[in-house]
Amino acid sequence: MIAQPYRLYVERKDASKNMARFYVMLIEPDLFGDICLTRRWGRIGTRGREMAHSFATEGEAVALFLDLLCRKRRRGYRPADRRTSNRSP
């Protein structure tokens, strides 16, 4: 069982490069009782691509979640402004 919900939606926008991307991560149990980290990314307004990782423990999933979050922050992804965001997922 997951102790708390883990959900993240971040965006990276740069009008000079015609860039508008999103990145979504969430941790939830799958049908077999494993912990699943699901990632989805792509251009804002599209469905994007999706990848899922299964783990035996929540700690392993959270470690990857935090590692990916740090990588995305370094690349310029930031939380979306909820008032003006046109969320794809």
MARRO-663090 format. One record per residue: x, y, z of N, C-alpha, C in turn; residue number from 1. Coordinates in Angstrom, 1 decimal. Layout:
% MARRO-663090
<<X; Y; Z>; <X; Y; Z>; <X; Y; Z>; NUM>;
...
END
This chain:
% MARRO-663090
<<0.8; -1.2; 0.0>; <0.0; 0.0; 0.0>; <0.9; 1.2; 0.0>; 1>;
<<0.5; 2.2; -0.8>; <1.3; 3.5; -0.8>; <0.9; 4.4; 0.3>; 2>;
<<1.9; 4.9; 1.0>; <1.6; 5.8; 2.2>; <1.0; 7.1; 1.8>; 3>;
<<1.4; 7.7; 0.7>; <0.8; 8.9; 0.2>; <0.8; 9.0; -1.3>; 4>;
<<-0.1; 9.8; -1.9>; <-0.1; 9.9; -3.4>; <1.2; 10.7; -3.9>; 5>;
<<1.7; 10.2; -5.0>; <2.9; 10.9; -5.6>; <2.4; 11.3; -7.0>; 6>;
<<2.2; 12.5; -7.3>; <1.8; 13.0; -8.6>; <2.6; 14.3; -8.9>; 7>;
<<3.0; 14.4; -10.1>; <3.8; 15.6; -10.5>; <3.4; 15.9; -12.0>; 8>;
<<3.2; 17.2; -12.2>; <3.0; 17.7; -13.6>; <3.9; 19.0; -13.7>; 9>;
<<4.8; 19.0; -14.6>; <5.7; 20.1; -14.9>; <5.7; 20.4; -16.4>; 10>;
<<6.1; 21.6; -16.7>; <6.1; 22.1; -18.1>; <7.4; 22.8; -18.3>; 11>;
<<7.8; 22.8; -19.6>; <9.0; 23.6; -20.0>; <8.5; 24.3; -21.3>; 12>;
<<8.6; 25.7; -21.2>; <8.1; 26.5; -22.4>; <9.2; 27.5; -22.7>; 13>;
<<9.5; 27.6; -24.0>; <10.4; 28.6; -24.5>; <9.9; 29.0; -25.9>; 14>;
<<9.3; 30.2; -26.0>; <8.7; 30.7; -27.2>; <9.8; 30.9; -28.3>; 15>;
<<11.0; 31.3; -27.9>; <12.0; 31.5; -28.9>; <12.4; 30.2; -29.7>; 16>;
<<12.2; 29.1; -29.0>; <12.6; 27.8; -29.6>; <11.3; 27.0; -30.0>; 17>;
<<10.1; 27.7; -29.9>; <8.9; 27.0; -30.2>; <8.7; 25.7; -29.4>; 18>;
<<9.1; 25.8; -28.1>; <9.1; 24.6; -27.3>; <8.0; 24.8; -26.2>; 19>;
<<7.1; 23.7; -26.1>; <6.1; 23.7; -25.1>; <5.9; 22.2; -24.8>; 20>;
<<6.6; 21.7; -23.7>; <6.6; 20.3; -23.3>; <6.0; 20.1; -21.9>; 21>;
<<5.5; 18.9; -21.7>; <5.0; 18.6; -20.4>; <5.7; 17.3; -19.9>; 22>;
<<5.7; 17.0; -18.6>; <6.2; 15.8; -18.1>; <5.4; 15.5; -16.9>; 23>;
<<4.8; 14.2; -16.8>; <3.9; 13.8; -15.8>; <4.5; 12.5; -15.1>; 24>;
<<4.5; 12.4; -13.8>; <4.9; 11.2; -13.1>; <3.9; 11.0; -12.0>; 25>;
<<3.6; 9.7; -11.8>; <2.7; 9.3; -10.7>; <3.1; 7.9; -10.2>; 26>;
<<3.0; 7.7; -8.9>; <3.2; 6.4; -8.3>; <1.9; 5.8; -7.8>; 27>;
<<1.6; 4.6; -8.2>; <0.4; 3.9; -7.8>; <0.6; 2.4; -7.8>; 28>;
<<-0.3; 1.7; -7.1>; <-0.1; 0.2; -7.1>; <-0.7; -0.3; -8.5>; 29>;
<<-0.2; -1.4; -9.0>; <-0.7; -2.0; -10.2>; <-1.7; -3.2; -9.7>; 30>;
<<-2.2; -3.9; -10.7>; <-3.2; -4.9; -10.4>; <-2.5; -6.1; -9.7>; 31>;
<<-1.2; -6.3; -9.7>; <-0.5; -7.4; -9.1>; <0.1; -7.1; -7.8>; 32>;
<<-0.2; -5.9; -7.3>; <0.3; -5.5; -5.9>; <1.7; -4.9; -5.9>; 33>;
<<2.3; -4.7; -7.1>; <3.6; -4.1; -7.2>; <3.3; -2.6; -7.2>; 34>;
<<4.4; -1.8; -6.9>; <4.3; -0.4; -7.0>; <4.8; 0.1; -8.4>; 35>;
<<4.0; 0.9; -9.0>; <4.3; 1.3; -10.4>; <4.5; 2.8; -10.5>; 36>;
<<5.6; 3.2; -11.1>; <5.9; 4.6; -11.4>; <5.6; 4.8; -12.9>; 37>;
<<4.6; 5.6; -13.2>; <4.2; 5.8; -14.6>; <4.7; 7.2; -15.0>; 38>;
<<5.4; 7.3; -16.2>; <5.8; 8.6; -16.7>; <5.2; 8.9; -18.0>; 39>;
<<4.8; 10.1; -18.3>; <4.3; 10.5; -19.6>; <4.9; 11.9; -19.9>; 40>;
<<5.3; 12.0; -21.2>; <5.9; 13.3; -21.6>; <5.6; 13.5; -23.1>; 41>;
<<5.7; 14.8; -23.5>; <5.5; 15.1; -24.9>; <5.2; 16.6; -25.0>; 42>;
<<4.8; 17.0; -26.2>; <4.4; 18.3; -26.5>; <3.1; 18.6; -25.9>; 43>;
<<2.9; 19.8; -25.3>; <1.7; 20.2; -24.7>; <0.6; 20.2; -25.8>; 44>;
<<-0.6; 19.6; -25.5>; <-1.7; 19.5; -26.4>; <-1.7; 18.1; -27.1>; 45>;
<<-0.7; 17.3; -26.9>; <-0.7; 15.9; -27.4>; <-0.8; 14.9; -26.3>; 46>;
<<-1.0; 13.7; -26.7>; <-1.1; 12.6; -25.6>; <0.3; 12.3; -25.1>; 47>;
<<1.3; 12.4; -26.0>; <2.7; 12.2; -25.6>; <3.0; 10.7; -25.6>; 48>;
<<4.2; 10.4; -25.0>; <4.6; 9.0; -24.9>; <4.5; 8.6; -23.4>; 49>;
<<4.5; 7.3; -23.1>; <4.3; 6.8; -21.8>; <5.2; 5.6; -21.5>; 50>;
<<5.7; 5.6; -20.3>; <6.6; 4.4; -19.8>; <6.2; 4.1; -18.4>; 51>;
<<6.2; 2.8; -18.0>; <5.9; 2.4; -16.7>; <7.0; 1.6; -16.1>; 52>;
<<7.3; 1.8; -14.9>; <8.4; 1.0; -14.2>; <7.7; 0.3; -13.0>; 53>;
<<8.0; -1.0; -12.7>; <7.4; -1.7; -11.6>; <8.5; -1.9; -10.5>; 54>;
<<8.1; -1.8; -9.3>; <9.1; -1.9; -8.2>; <8.4; -2.8; -7.1>; 55>;
<<9.3; -3.4; -6.3>; <8.8; -4.2; -5.2>; <8.4; -3.4; -4.0>; 56>;
<<9.1; -2.2; -3.8>; <8.8; -1.4; -2.6>; <8.6; 0.1; -3.1>; 57>;
<<7.9; 0.8; -2.2>; <7.6; 2.2; -2.5>; <8.8; 3.0; -2.5>; 58>;
<<9.8; 2.7; -1.6>; <11.0; 3.4; -1.5>; <11.8; 3.4; -2.8>; 59>;
<<11.8; 2.3; -3.5>; <12.6; 2.3; -4.8>; <11.9; 3.2; -5.8>; 60>;
<<10.6; 3.2; -5.8>; <9.8; 4.0; -6.8>; <10.0; 5.5; -6.5>; 61>;
<<10.0; 5.8; -5.2>; <10.2; 7.2; -4.8>; <11.6; 7.7; -5.1>; 62>;
<<12.6; 6.8; -5.0>; <14.0; 7.2; -5.3>; <14.1; 7.6; -6.8>; 63>;
<<13.5; 6.8; -7.7>; <13.5; 7.1; -9.1>; <12.7; 8.3; -9.4>; 64>;
<<11.6; 8.5; -8.7>; <10.7; 9.7; -8.8>; <11.5; 10.9; -8.5>; 65>;
<<12.2; 10.9; -7.4>; <13.0; 12.1; -7.0>; <14.2; 12.4; -7.9>; 66>;
<<14.8; 11.3; -8.4>; <16.0; 11.4; -9.3>; <15.5; 12.1; -10.6>; 67>;
<<14.4; 11.6; -11.2>; <13.8; 12.1; -12.4>; <13.4; 13.6; -12.2>; 68>;
<<12.8; 13.9; -11.1>; <12.4; 15.2; -10.8>; <13.6; 16.2; -10.8>; 69>;
<<14.7; 15.8; -10.2>; <15.9; 16.6; -10.2>; <16.4; 16.8; -11.6>; 70>;
<<16.4; 15.8; -12.4>; <16.9; 15.9; -13.8>; <16.0; 16.9; -14.5>; 71>;
<<14.7; 16.8; -14.4>; <13.8; 17.7; -15.1>; <14.0; 19.1; -14.6>; 72>;
<<14.2; 19.3; -13.4>; <14.4; 20.7; -12.8>; <15.6; 21.3; -13.4>; 73>;
<<16.7; 20.5; -13.6>; <17.9; 21.0; -14.2>; <17.7; 21.4; -15.6>; 74>;
<<16.8; 20.7; -16.3>; <16.6; 21.0; -17.7>; <15.6; 22.1; -18.0>; 75>;
<<15.0; 22.7; -16.9>; <14.2; 23.9; -17.0>; <12.7; 23.6; -16.8>; 76>;
<<12.3; 22.4; -16.4>; <10.9; 22.1; -16.2>; <10.5; 22.7; -14.9>; 77>;
<<9.3; 23.3; -14.9>; <8.7; 24.0; -13.7>; <7.3; 23.6; -13.5>; 78>;
<<6.7; 23.7; -12.3>; <5.3; 23.5; -12.1>; <4.5; 24.4; -13.0>; 79>;
<<3.4; 24.0; -13.6>; <2.6; 24.8; -14.4>; <1.7; 25.7; -13.6>; 80>;
<<1.5; 26.9; -14.2>; <0.5; 27.9; -13.6>; <-0.9; 27.3; -13.8>; 81>;
<<-1.6; 27.0; -12.8>; <-2.9; 26.4; -12.9>; <-3.9; 27.3; -13.5>; 82>;
<<-3.8; 28.6; -13.4>; <-4.8; 29.5; -14.0>; <-4.7; 29.5; -15.5>; 83>;
<<-3.5; 29.4; -16.1>; <-3.3; 29.6; -17.5>; <-2.9; 28.3; -18.2>; 84>;
<<-2.7; 27.2; -17.4>; <-2.3; 25.9; -18.0>; <-3.4; 25.3; -18.7>; 85>;
<<-3.0; 24.7; -19.9>; <-3.9; 23.9; -20.7>; <-3.4; 22.5; -20.6>; 86>;
<<-3.7; 21.8; -19.5>; <-3.1; 20.5; -19.2>; <-3.5; 19.5; -20.2>; 87>;
<<-2.5; 18.8; -20.7>; <-2.7; 17.7; -21.7>; <-3.2; 16.4; -21.0>; 88>;
<<-2.6; 16.0; -19.9>; <-2.9; 14.7; -19.3>; <-4.2; 14.6; -18.7>; 89>;
END
